[in-house]
Amino acid sequence: MKQQQRLIVGIVLTLVLIIFALLNGQSVTVNFFGAMVHWPLIVVIVVSVLIGAIIAWLASKSWGNKAKTPKK
């Protein structure tokens, strides 16, 4: 049951993100370590979300491993 709730929440959040990204299709200038590039805002949003998801996943793996290691 809990997995179904997580799946539903994930689907809803994904749909909201897709709608938000599609509504923001204009080009923006991104200054990344001195390099200026022009990307569609949808690309900036998706890349930012992916980077955040990877960081959250790595953090959860790190905390999960600490919880599983036996204490001395």
C-alpha positions in Angstrom: 0.0 0.0 0.0 2.8 2.4 0.9 4.5 1.7 -2.4 1.3 2.5 -4.3 1.1 5.9 -2.5 4.7 6.7 -3.4 4.1 5.7 -7.0 1.0 8.0 -7.2 2.8 10.9 -5.6 5.8 10.3 -7.9 3.5 10.3 -11.0 1.7 13.5 -9.9 5.0 15.3 -9.2 6.3 14.2 -12.6 3.2 15.5 -14.4 3.4 18.8 -12.5 7.1 19.1 -13.5 6.4 18.3 -17.1 3.6 20.8 -17.3 5.7 23.5 -15.6 8.6 22.8 -17.9 6.5 22.9 -21.1 5.0 26.3 -20.0 8.6 27.7 -19.6 10.1 27.1 -23.1 11.8 30.5 -23.6 15.5 30.7 -24.0 17.6 31.8 -21.0 21.3 32.6 -20.5 23.1 30.4 -18.1 26.5 31.5 -16.7 28.3 28.4 -15.7 31.8 29.0 -14.4 32.4 31.8 -16.8 30.9 30.1 -19.8 27.7 31.7 -21.0 25.3 29.5 -22.9 21.7 30.0 -24.2 19.5 27.1 -23.3 15.7 26.6 -23.3 14.4 27.0 -19.8 12.9 23.5 -20.0 16.5 22.1 -20.3 17.7 24.1 -17.3 14.7 22.9 -15.2 15.1 19.2 -16.1 18.9 19.2 -15.6 18.4 21.0 -12.2 15.9 18.4 -11.1 18.0 15.5 -12.2 21.1 16.9 -10.4 18.9 17.3 -7.3 17.5 13.8 -7.6 21.0 12.3 -7.9 22.3 14.3 -4.9 19.2 13.1 -2.8 19.8 9.5 -4.0 23.4 9.6 -3.0 22.6 11.1 0.3 20.0 8.5 1.0 22.5 5.7 0.1 25.0 7.2 2.4 22.6 7.5 5.3 21.2 4.0 4.6 24.7 2.5 4.8 25.4 4.2 8.1 22.1 2.8 9.6 23.0 -0.8 8.5 26.5 -0.9 9.8 26.7 -2.5 13.3 27.8 -0.3 16.2 30.8 -1.3 18.1 
